[in-house]
């Protein structure tokens, strides 16, 4: 437990209002978006400056207090669930965009900047920040870096790691560590930025992040291809990629998800369709016209019964908002929603979708599947009631089968949601015990007391 004297030290550093120990506040930060048991932190700390953040980490390190850093808590794998008798350190008060450099096309941000707010600020300057995780309206940029968040545009533009140029962060002793640069090229020292990306708060605490920006595309075209066969829809995905066409987005929705989204968003989706592909190509106007024509040709070859092309920006946005509503729409159907993101090579998408149908039938579960089919990152979403012990056991077993399915196809446990607590026990299955041992050696070297987000990714 945290002593009264230590709590007073935190209050002297951060101010009394930023050291919260009441039960209601602590319970608010005892869980994240994963379906896992909550853990009450001893305190919730909210530093509002770099100096306060570094000092809070230093105090935790000196006293061996487990510290879990949290932005918006949209994490889907338990990465921001606190450790028993530890503290939660909120970074949402550190939410300044320090610089948007239009000439050299980079930005410097504090950890608590909301992703969508940043993207809008960048767009107002005539630039483009592509990563667009589904939670971007509330998720924070440091959380995106900590999880290496992806999004709908990942197929063409990559994920968060592709836009991190550098950062500074606090180590467990409260020292400010700087890595990376504002330059396009930079190989000074170890690539610590790469190590910190997807580290889930286990190796350090972000203070400022330098992000690459790019020019926006000059044109785009969005279309919805409607199928009476899931197999033909998924085969279209593989064929588009095989044709060396890289759409900005290439999304898949099965019938279960289509019906849920239409009931939720009322956007006019065809309820009888077995599957939809939502496709957007962008770039130079001539390239867009050429790629769109090729995509339509491929979809028709694989028996798309209809292809709707968005007439204007408003209609395009309506389609993408419907896709972004998939998780919320499915969540309304049952008390518990388990969202997975096991990812396979793109050519294996047809096999993965077929395999998910087998898993659903085997356990008698409702599984809605949607996701980023173009980069192999599907989101099979299991709907259930965790209070039903028999059903919950089926769900847990089905999740293991889904992991086995993905790994057996040369895939990975997580495309964008991270490992956290939920998948830590499966790490050795993918990377092997020797690799896991290596990860633990790195953790031990930089965090000998094991206080930075303990229990995550590599286990206790």
C-alpha positions in Angstrom: 0.0 0.0 0.0 1.0 3.6 -0.5 1.9 5.3 2.8 0.4 8.6 3.8 3.9 10.2 3.6 4.3 9.1 0.0 0.9 10.4 -0.9 1.9 13.7 0.6 5.1 13.7 -1.5 3.0 13.2 -4.6 0.7 16.1 -3.5 3.6 18.4 -3.0 4.8 17.6 -6.5 1.5 17.7 -8.4 -0.9 19.6 -6.2 -3.6 18.0 -4.1 -6.2 18.1 -6.9 -4.0 16.1 -9.1 -3.5 13.2 -6.6 -6.8 11.3 -6.4 -7.4 8.6 -3.9 -11.2 8.5 -3.5 -12.8 5.1 -4.4 -15.0 6.4 -7.3 -12.1 8.0 -9.1 -9.9 4.9 -8.6 -12.6 2.6 -9.9 -13.0 4.8 -13.0 -9.4 3.9 -13.9 -9.5 0.3 -12.8 -10.2 -1.0 -16.3 -9.9 -0.3 -20.0 -11.8 -1.5 -23.1 -10.7 -5.1 -22.8 -13.0 -7.7 -21.3 -10.9 -8.3 -18.2 -11.3 -8.0 -14.5 -10.7 -4.5 -13.1 -7.9 -3.7 -10.7 -8.2 -0.8 -8.3 -5.1 1.5 -8.3 -4.0 2.9 -4.9 -3.8 6.4 -6.4 -4.5 8.3 -9.7 -2.0 10.9 -10.6 -2.5 13.7 -13.2 0.7 15.6 -13.9 0.2 18.7 -16.1 3.8 19.4 -17.1 6.9 17.6 -18.2 8.6 18.4 -14.9 5.7 17.0 -12.9 5.6 13.8 -15.1 9.3 13.1 -14.7 9.2 13.8 -10.9 6.2 11.4 -10.5 8.0 8.6 -12.4 11.1 9.2 -10.3 9.2 8.9 -7.0 7.5 5.7 -8.2 10.9 4.3 -9.1 12.5 5.3 -5.8 9.7 3.7 -3.8 9.1 0.7 -6.0 5.5 1.7 -6.8 4.1 0.1 -9.9 3.0 2.7 -12.4 0.6 2.3 -15.3 0.5 5.3 -17.7 -2.9 6.0 -19.3 -4.3 8.3 -22.0 -7.9 7.7 -22.9 -8.1 4.0 -21.9 -9.3 2.8 -25.3 -6.9 -0.1 -25.1 -8.4 -3.4 -26.1 -6.0 -5.9 -24.6 -5.7 -4.8 -20.9 -2.6 -2.7 -21.4 -3.8 0.1 -19.2 -5.3 -2.0 -16.4 -3.4 -1.0 -13.2 -1.2 -3.3 -11.1 -2.4 -4.1 -7.6 -1.4 -1.3 -5.1 0.1 0.7 -8.0 -0.7 4.1 -9.4 -2.3 5.2 -12.6 -0.5 8.2 -14.2 -2.9 10.1 -16.5 -1.3 12.1 -19.4 -4.4 13.8 -20.7 -3.6 17.1 -19.1 -0.4 17.2 -21.3 -2.3 17.9 -24.5 -0.5 20.6 -26.4 0.5 20.5 -30.0 3.9 22.1 -29.6 4.8 22.6 -33.2 3.5 21.9 -36.7 6.3 22.6 -39.1 4.9 23.1 -42.6 8.3 23.5 -44.3 9.9 20.3 -43.0 6.6 18.5 -42.5 6.8 17.3 -39.0 5.0 18.0 -35.7 5.9 17.8 -32.1 3.2 16.8 -29.6 2.7 16.1 -25.9 1.4 12.6 -25.0 -2.2 13.6 -24.3 -3.1 15.1 -27.7 -6.2 13.4 -29.1 -5.6 11.8 -32.4 -8.5 13.3 -34.3 -7.8 16.8 -33.0 -4.2 16.4 -34.2 -5.2 15.2 -37.6 -7.6 18.1 -38.0 -5.0 20.7 -36.9 -2.5 19.2 -39.4 -5.2 19.2 -42.2 -5.8 22.9 -41.5 -2.2 23.5 -42.4 -2.6 21.7 -45.7 -0.8 18.5 -44.5 -1.8 14.9 -43.7 -1.4 12.6 -40.8 -2.7 9.2 -42.0 -3.0 6.9 -39.0 -6.7 6.6 -38.1 -7.4 4.1 -35.4 -11.1 3.4 -34.8 -10.9 5.2 -31.5 -9.2 8.3 -32.9 -11.9 10.7 -31.7 -10.8 9.9 -28.1 -7.5 8.0 -28.2 -4.3 9.9 -27.5 -1.1 10.0 -29.6 1.1 8.5 -26.9 -1.3 5.6 -26.6 -1.2 5.2 -30.4 2.6 5.0 -30.2 2.6 2.7 -27.2 0.3 0.3 -29.0 1.5 1.0 -32.6 -2.1 1.7 -33.5 -3.3 1.1 -37.1 -6.6 2.0 -38.7 -8.5 2.0 -41.9 -5.7 3.7 -44.0 -3.0 1.3 -42.8 -3.0 -0.7 -46.1 -1.5 2.2 -48.2 -0.1 4.6 -45.6 1.2 2.3 -42.9 0.6 2.5 -39.1 1.8 4.7 -36.3 5.4 3.4 -36.3 5.8 4.7 -39.9 5.3 8.3 -38.7 7.4 8.4 -35.5 10.6 10.4 -36.2 11.7 10.7 -32.6 10.7 11.3 -29.1 11.9 12.0 -25.6 10.7 9.9 -22.7 11.3 9.4 -19.0 13.1 6.3 -17.8 12.2 4.7 -14.5 14.6 7.0 -12.6 12.9 10.1 -14.1 15.7 10.9 -16.5 14.7 12.4 -19.8 16.0 10.2 -22.7 16.1 11.6 -26.2 16.1 9.5 -29.4 15.4 10.2 -33.1 15.4 13.6 -34.8 13.5 16.1 -36.9 15.4 15.1 -40.0 14.4 12.7 -42.7 17.5 10.7 -42.1 19.1 10.0 -38.7 21.2 7.1 -37.5 22.7 8.6 -34.3 22.8 6.0 -31.6 20.6 3.0 -31.1 17.1 3.1 -32.6 15.4 3.5 -29.2 12.4 5.0 -30.9 11.7 1.7 -32.6 12.1 -0.1 -29.3 9.6 2.3 -27.6 7.0 1.9 -30.3 4.5 -0.9 -29.2 6.3 -1.2 -25.8 2.9 -0.6 -24.1 4.4 1.6 -21.3 6.8 -1.2 -20.1 10.1 0.6 -20.9 9.5 4.3 -20.4 7.0 7.1 -20.3 6.5 9.4 -23.3 7.0 13.2 -22.8 7.2 14.6 -26.4 6.8 12.8 -29.7 8.0 14.0 -33.1 5.7 12.8 -36.0 6.2 12.8 -39.7 3.6 14.6 -41.9 3.0 14.1 -45.6 1.1 16.0 -48.4 -2.6 15.1 -48.7 -3.7 13.1 -51.7 -5.0 15.3 -54.6 -8.0 13.0 -55.4 -9.9 10.0 -54.1 -12.7 7.7 -55.1 -14.8 5.5 -52.7 -16.9 2.6 -53.6 -18.9 -0.2 -52.0 -18.9 -3.6 -53.7 -21.9 -5.9 -52.7 -21.5 -9.7 -52.7 -23.8 -12.7 -52.4 -20.8 -14.8 -51.4 -18.3 -14.2 -48.6 -15.8 -16.3 -50.5 -16.0 -14.2 -53.6 -15.7 -11.0 -51.6 -12.5 -12.3 -49.8 -11.1 -13.6 -53.1 -11.6 -10.1 -54.6 -9.4 -8.7 -51.8 -6.6 -11.1 -52.6 -7.0 -10.4 -56.3 -6.8 -6.6 -55.8 -3.5 -6.9 -53.9 -2.2 -9.5 -56.4 -2.9 -7.0 -59.2 -0.4 -4.6 -57.5 -3.1 -2.1 -56.6 -2.8 -0.6 -53.2 -6.1 1.1 -52.2 -6.1 3.7 -49.4 -8.6 1.5 -47.6 -10.0 -2.0 -48.3 -12.5 -3.0 -45.7 -14.6 -6.1 -45.2 -18.0 -6.6 -43.5 -19.9 -9.8 -43.2 -23.7 -10.1 -43.2 -24.0 -10.2 -39.4 -22.1 -7.0 -39.1 -23.9 -5.3 -42.0 -27.3 -5.9 -40.3 -26.0 -4.7 -37.0 -24.5 -1.5 -38.5 -27.6 -0.7 -40.6 -29.8 -1.1 -37.5 -27.5 1.2 -35.6 -26.6 3.8 -38.2 -29.4 3.7 -40.8 -27.2 4.4 -43.8 -28.9 2.2 -46.4 -26.6 -0.8 -46.3 -28.1 -3.9 -48.2 -29.3 -6.2 -45.5 -29.4 -9.2 -47.8 -25.7 -8.9 -48.8 -23.5 -11.8 -47.6 -20.5 -9.4 -47.6 -19.4 -5.9 -48.5 -16.1 -4.5 -49.5 -15.6 -0.8 -48.8 -12.8 0.5 -51.0 -11.1 3.9 -51.4 -8.3 4.7 -53.8 -6.5 8.0 -53.7 -3.5 9.9 -55.2 -3.1 11.8 -58.4 -6.4 12.2 -60.3 -5.2 10.1 -63.3 -3.9 7.3 -61.0 -7.2 7.3 -59.0 -9.3 6.9 -62.2 -7.0 4.1 -63.4 -6.9 2.2 -60.1 -10.7 2.6 -59.5 -11.5 1.2 -62.9 -9.2 -1.8 -62.3 -10.7 -2.4 -58.8 -14.2 -2.3 -60.3 -13.2 -4.8 -63.0 -11.7 -7.2 -60.4 -14.8 -7.0 -58.2 -17.1 -7.7 -61.1 -14.8 -10.6 -62.1 -15.5 -12.1 -58.7 -19.2 -11.6 -59.1 -19.9 -8.5 -57.1 -23.6 -8.1 -57.8 -23.4 -4.3 -57.6 -20.8 -1.5 -57.1 -21.9 1.8 -55.6 -19.5 4.7 -56.2 -19.8 7.6 -53.8 -21.0 10.7 -55.7 -19.4 13.3 -53.4 -17.4 13.8 -50.1 -20.6 13.7 -48.0 -21.6 10.3 -49.4 -18.1 9.0 -48.9 -18.0 10.1 -45.3 -21.3 8.5 -44.7 -20.0 5.1 -45.8 -16.8 5.4 -43.7 -18.7 6.6 -40.6 -20.9 3.5 -41.0 -17.8 1.3 -41.1 -16.4 3.1 -38.0 -19.7 2.4 -36.3 -19.3 -1.4 -36.6 -17.9 -2.0 -33.1 -20.6 0.2 -31.5 -23.3 -1.5 -33.5 -22.2 -5.0 -32.5 -21.8 -4.0 -28.9 -25.5 -3.2 -28.6 -26.5 -6.8 -29.4 -25.2 -8.7 -26.3 -23.9 -7.7 -22.8 -20.3 -8.7 -23.7 -18.3 -8.1 -26.8 -14.9 -9.7 -27.4 -13.0 -8.0 -30.2 -10.0 -9.8 -31.6 -7.4 -8.7 -34.2 -5.3 -11.8 -35.0 -3.8 -11.0 -38.4 -2.8 -13.1 -41.4 -0.8 -12.6 -44.7 -3.2 -10.9 -47.1 -3.4 -13.9 -49.4 -4.8 -15.9 -46.5 -7.8 -13.7 -45.9 -10.2 -16.1 -47.7 -8.9 -19.0 -45.6 -9.1 -17.0 -42.4 -12.7 -15.9 -43.0 -13.7 -19.5 -43.7 -11.9 -20.7 -40.6 -13.8 -18.2 -38.5 -17.1 -19.6 -39.7 -15.9 -23.0 -38.6 -15.0 -21.7 -35.1 -18.4 -20.0 -34.8 -20.2 -23.2 -35.7 -18.0 -25.4 -33.5 -18.9 -23.5 -30.4 -22.3 -22.2 -31.3 -21.2 -18.6 -30.9 -22.3 -15.4 -32.7 -19.2 -13.9 -34.4 -19.5 -10.8 -36.5 -16.4 -10.3 -38.7 -15.2 -7.0 -40.2 -11.9 -5.2 -40.5 -9.0 -4.2 -42.6 -9.0 -7.0 -45.1 -6.5 -5.3 -47.4 -3.7 -5.7 -44.8 -4.9 -9.1 -43.4 -6.2 -7.5 -40.2 -9.7 -8.8 -39.5 -11.7 -8.2 -36.4 -13.7 -11.3 -35.5 -16.1 -10.0 -32.8 -17.7 -12.6 -30.4 -21.0 -11.6 -28.8 -21.9 -13.2 -25.6 -22.7 -12.8 -21.9 -19.7 -13.2 -19.6 -22.1 -13.9 -16.7 -23.0 -17.2 -18.4 -20.0 -19.3 -17.2 -20.7 -22.1 -19.7 -20.8 -19.7 -22.6 -17.8 -17.7 -21.4 -15.7 -20.9 -21.3 -16.7 -21.5 -25.0 -15.6 -18.0 -25.8 -12.2 -18.4 -24.2 -11.6 -21.7 -26.0 -12.8 -20.1 -29.3 -10.3 -17.3 -28.9 -7.5 -19.8 -28.5 -8.7 -21.5 -31.7 -8.7 -18.1 -33.5 -5.1 -17.6 -32.4 -4.1 -21.1 -33.5 -5.8 -20.4 -36.9 -3.9 -17.2 -37.5 -0.5 -18.4 -36.3 -1.0 -21.6 -38.4 -1.3 -19.3 -41.5 1.9 -17.5 -40.7 0.0 -14.7 -39.0 0.3 -12.8 -35.7 -1.6 -12.5 -32.4 -2.2 -8.8 -32.9 -2.2 -6.5 -35.8 -2.9 -3.3 -33.9 -4.5 -3.8 -30.5 -1.4 -4.9 -28.7 -0.7 -7.7 -26.3 -1.3 -6.3 -22.8 -2.6 -8.8 -20.3 -5.1 -10.5 -22.6 -2.5 -12.1 -25.0 0.6 -12.2 -22.8 0.1 -15.9 -22.2 0.2 -16.6 -25.9 3.5 -14.8 -26.7 5.7 -17.8 -26.5 3.5 -19.6 -29.0 4.3 -17.0 -31.6 7.8 -15.8 -30.8 9.3 -18.8 -28.9 10.7 -19.0 -25.4 14.1 -17.7 -26.4 12.7 -14.5 -27.9 10.5 -14.0 -24.8 13.5 -14.5 -22.6 15.3 -11.8 -24.6 12.4 -9.4 -24.2 12.5 -10.0 -20.5 16.2 -9.2 -20.3 15.6 -5.9 -22.0 12.8 -5.1 -19.5 15.0 -6.1 -16.6 17.9 -3.9 -17.8 15.9 -0.7 -18.1 13.4 -1.4 -15.3 15.2 -3.5 -12.7 12.4 -3.2 -10.1 9.7 -4.0 -12.7 7.5 -1.0 -11.9 6.7 0.2 -15.4 3.3 -1.3 -16.4 4.2 -4.7 -14.8 2.5 -7.9 -16.1 2.0 -6.6 -19.6 3.2 -8.1 -22.9 5.8 -10.5 -21.3 3.9 -11.4 -18.2 5.1 -11.0 -14.6 
